[in-house]
């Protein structure tokens, strides 16, 4: 299956007792696929992967793979700041039947230079037969993966693309204009999806699609089909919600939105906490104004409203 379109950086649902809510995760996966999501990314930043134990991490990946049932690709988060640990984690994922690939971010906290990052990612890629999607998110990790380093990594046979969350349009443009055509660049920020796809990006790895999968899928599909009027209308209508998901540290806002929609408990793991009362009130108002509290299904025909 080709990796393209709108993928969801899945939240990890927790029960009130703090344990992973497997039935809720299973239901979320089905709902995502039924609403047009092209691929799924469990155990990333949005999935609070840093707070999961290793058995929980592997179990979440397995639940998502099983629930997806081969209908869409699943790329599992696999990040560590110690290269030998990241390699070990990648090998464990290589034994998960049905997993399509891994997403691996810059090694955090250590703030390695370009050569250190190159060797880190190279070691991970060479440890597995799975396709590897790089993840550049310097705001979280303290390290930026520069285009020249990405091009070196793109020479490795199983490094197929990158989720770019640097927010640096000039850097992303350089990458899109110099990388091989087969190398896929995905927007990692909902608000920058249209500019990046206009420049040749392959799609989006979205936070907002946890709550509005049909809408985000339709927007990305329209952009990839060069139907820019439709893509811009959807973006304009839901842009406030995309931005609201970062009013406080993610994924707290999107978990609050899902709870308001009746699609999960508003439970996070420390050091993450639920949004403040003031933010929750603003989110509730916005979700109500967008008609998401009603529970009515959304279809592409609703484009006429925007």
CORQUITA-V806323 format. One record per run of one state. SS is the DSSP state (H for helix, E for strand, L for the rest). FROM is the first residue (numbers start at 1). TO is the last residue. Records with the same first field share a line. If there is no record, write none. Layout:
SS: FROM-TO + FROM-TO
This chain:
L: 1-4 + 10-13 + 15-19 + 21-21 + 35-38 + 42-48 + 52-53 + 69-72 + 78-82 + 94-100 + 106-113 + 128-130 + 137-137 + 142-146 + 155-158 + 165-168 + 179-183 + 188-189 + 199-202 + 207-207 + 211-212 + 225-227 + 245-251 + 261-276 + 290-299 + 306-306
E: 5-9 + 14-14 + 20-20 + 39-41 + 73-77 + 101-105 + 131-136 + 159-164 + 184-187 + 203-206
H: 22-34 + 49-51 + 54-68 + 83-93 + 114-127 + 138-141 + 147-154 + 169-178 + 190-198 + 208-210 + 213-224 + 228-244 + 252-260 + 277-289 + 300-305
